[in-house]
Amino acid sequence: MNRSVEFTQSQTAILETNKVLKNTYALLSLTLLFSALTAFISMQMQMPGFMPLVSTFGALGLIWFVLPRTANSAAGIGVVFGITGLLGFGLGPMLNQYLQMANGGQLIMTSLGGTGVIFLALSGYALTSRRDFSFMGGMLVVGMVLVLITMLANIFMQIPALSLALSAVIILIMSGFILYDTSRIINGGERNYIMATVGLYLSLFNIFVNLLALLGFASGDD
């Protein structure tokens, strides 16, 4: 009887995990498309250079103050689209700047492709190996705190090489977060697909932006 109960509980857990994964990837796909749309609108509107900062603060406000209160309701989906739409809109000025370069369009597409490859490879590995990457959580948070402190310091120091090093480190940390977040879903640590979507989206967003910066420098146009 106990074995029967355990089997039933195991099957229920597997079904719940598959449901969270399905909903997360579905919502993530929609939010990525929505971000692309808002970025295109921002580009067409020729938004000024301060827009990325405004959009970032707006998105952070939603993440910190609104998302925790709505993550367990249908309203949370709207908040997710608000966050991703704002971040996408903030990309407009940067993308326009790259498109003014001779190979800007190629750089943007390469960065998009590279981001996709990184995500598919890491999430695929986490899904197939089913390893528990929860041990990485503390290290990743500490790494991000150190990166933020260094970024603030570099505002005053203005060292280009340090900016590039930070971009590389951010890509590594966000790659770690993809493993960590996917692992949490698989192993039952994350049952809220709205929160899972936001976590994965932020990793993809930061990988794309920083990979684009590195590619721009490598091409000699940055």
Protein Blocks (a to p, Z undefined) as FASTA:
>chain_A
ZZmmmmmmmmmmmmmmmmmmmmmmmmmmmmmmmmmmmmmmmmmnopafklmmmmmmmmmm
mmmmmmmmmmmpmklmmmmmmmmmmmmmmmmmmmmmmmmpmklmmmmmmmmmmmmmmmmm
mmmmmmmnopafklmmmmmmmmmmmmmmmmmmmmmnopaklmmmmmmmmmmmmmmmmmmm
mmmmmnopaccfklmmmmmmmmmmmmmmmmmmmmmmmnopZZ
